Amino acid sequence: SDSNFQVVDTTGARVRIIIPNMQNEFLQDVKVRQALVEAIDYDSLVKILGEGVTNAQAPYPKSAPYGYDQLDKQTYNAEHAKQLLEEAGYTDSDGNGYVDKDGKELKMTLTYQMSDYTSMLEAVQSMAKECGINIELKLTDSIEAVEEKKDFDLICTNWQVLSTGDPQWFLETLYKTGAQNNCISYSNEKLDAVINELST
């Protein structure tokens, strides 16, 4: 009630994120990665996580001045996810509910450390299954050790994406080619160029 103060609600900049290990043979295929993105119903995950959580859809929140409205957002589209897997050559050849290619089932492990992620990731596991992707969950004592050894297929962790308000730091730390903390072995010349531009 004090007129000297204005209270503003805005979206925070800490995100829960699932990232792929690009050394995994399945995840090297961009269509498999896209299918995994579209297999997840993010709005349902928000409901599971409860009050105060929003659907990010992008690296930076809408509250930050970094082009959120111009981005192609992550969206849920299970039917298109199934189509992408078919285009990548995956079919359920043995009728077990999971797709395979060249005799290999599309199966991967999702590693995480915080036990309060379990209900969210069980939902992700179920959503992926609906599209034919077999995800096993693995709770670890040290996510840092897993990242250092690159001993994962998918990893669920959380990042503060605007450290000191700087948009470059997150992208450079996790995604720039050869970065010390690029535990997913990602490399993309176009993204590297964007990161370099952000640095100036």
N, C-alpha and C positions, 0 to 999 in steps of 0.2 A: 504493500500500500504506500510505500515511500516513492514519491515522484522522481527522486534522484536516481532511481534504478530502473532499468528495463530488463526483463527476463525474456530470453530468447531460447527456444528449443531448436536444435539443429542436429543434423546427422554427424555422428562421430567418424573418426578415421581409422579405427581398428577393425580389421576384417578377418573373418574366418575364411580360410582359403584351402582348396584342394589343388595341389600342383603335381604334375606328372614328371616322372623320371624319363628323360628323353633317351636313355640307354635301353629302356624296355622296348622289345621288338614290336609289340602291338602299338605302343604309344608314339612310335616314330611316324605312324600314319596319321596325317592331319584329319582324315575323315573319322578315324576312331576317336581322336581327341574331341572333335566337334560333336560326335554322337554322344559321348559321355557328358559333355556340357548340356546338350539338349535333352538328355534323359532325366535330368534332375529338376524336380518341381520346387523351385526356390521359395515360392510363397508358402508352400506347405512346411518347409523347414523353418521359416520365420514363425509360424504358428507353434511348432514344436518347441522352439527356443524361448518363446514368450515375449513379454512386454519389453520394449526398449531395443528390439532387434529389427532391422529393416533389410530388405532385399537389395544388395549392393549393385549387382549387374555389371559392374565396371571397376577398374582399379581404384578410382577415387570417388568419394561420395558426391552427391548432387550439390551439397552445401559448399564444395570447394570450386574455385573458378578455373577449372581445367577441362572445359569442353564436354561436360557430361551429356548435355542434350544433343551433341553432334555425334556421339558414339553409337555404333551398333552394339546393342546390349545383349548380354547373355539371357536367353529365354528358354522356357520349357516347351519342347515339342517332341513328344515321344515317337510319334509316327514318322517324323522326319529323321529322328535318330536311327530308327530301324532302317529307313531307306538309305541313310549314309553307310550303315554297316553292310547292307547288301551291295552298295556301289563299291565298297572296299573288298568285296569278295567273301563276306561272312554269311553263313547260313547255318541253321540248326539241322545238321545232317543226321544226327542220331535221335532227335526228338526229345532230348533231355531238358529243353527249355533254355539252353545256352548256345550261342552261335560259335562256330568254329571255322577254320580255314586251313587247308593243307594238313588236316588231321590234328590241329592244335586248337583247343578251346580258348576262347577269349576270356582269360582268367587273370586277375591281378590282385595284389594285396594292397589294402589301404591302411597305412600305419598312422597312429596318433598317440598322444601322450595324456591329454587331459580327459579324465573319465567322464566329465560332464558333456563331452562330445558324443558319447556312445549312442544316445537315443537319436540324435541328428544323423549320425553315420549309419545306423541301422536302417533309417528311412532311405538314405542314399543307396544303400545296398539293395533294398527292396525295389527302388525305382530303376536301378540299373538292371536288375533281374528281369523286370518287365520288358526291357529292350534286348534281353539276351546276353547281357554282360555279367560275368561272374566275378563279384568282388568279395574277397575275404577281409575281415577286419582284424587288425593286430594292434593291441595296446602295448606300448613300450614304456620303459622307465626313463628313457632319455632320448628325446627327439633330436637333440644336438648330435648325439653319437650316430644315430641313424642317418642324419643328413651328412655328417662328415664322411661316413663310409659309403654313402650313396646306396645304402642297403634297403631300397624300397622301390615299389612300382608307383604308387600314389602316396602322398603324404598330406595329412590335414594338420594345419597349424594356424597361427594367427600372426598378423603383421600390423604394425602401426605404419600406415602407408603415407602419412604426411609428417614425418619426423621434422620438427621445427618448421612445419608448413612447407617444406621443400618437396615438390613432386618427383624430382629426379632420383632421390636417394633410393626409394623403394625399387624402382625399375632397374637402376644400375646394380643394386646389391643382389637382386634375385635373377634378373634376366639378361644382363649384358654379357656378351661373349667373353669368357675367360675370367669373369669377376670371381673374387675369392669365395663369396658366399653363393655362387650360382651352383647350388647342389643338384640342380635338375639337368645340368649339361645342355641348357638351351642356348641356341645361337641363331640370330636372325639379323642380317645386315641392315634391313630397313629399320628395325627397332633400335639397333645400335646407333644409327644416325639420328633418330629422334632423341635418344638419351644424351648424345653428344650436344645436340642443339639445346636441350633443356639446361645443360651445364653452363651455358652462357647467358 
